[in-house]
Amino acid sequence: MPKIVLSKNFIRKICKLALNEDLYPSGDITSDLIKNNIKKKAKLISNQSGIIGGLKFAKETFNLIDKKIKFKSKIKEGSSIKKGNLIATIEGNIKNILIGERVAL
């Protein structure tokens, strides 16, 4: 079966649409409770077994919110995962990480 390759523009467009849907009209009211400019490192850990997909979408989501956020995949797209596997680390402004986490997941 041929591999389907999605363009960077397609991924960006879909992430923008998802962020607009998630944040309109009130924004992310929970992240408003957190002080700005607090740097943290978060871990994306699987809560069940499966096959990983959508890492480029997750990375682009954080990039659209804050270009300083570092998203580092720890496994390859299409890999089998088990509950508790580390999928990625996300490092940067915690307020911006929380704004994007629902869409990224």
Secondary structure, DSSP 8 states (H G I E B T S, - for coil): -------HHHHHHHHHHHHHHHHTTT--TTGGGS-TT-EEEEEEE-SS-EE---HHHHHHHHHHH-TT-EEEESS-TT-EE-TT-EEEEEEEEHHHHHHHHHHH-
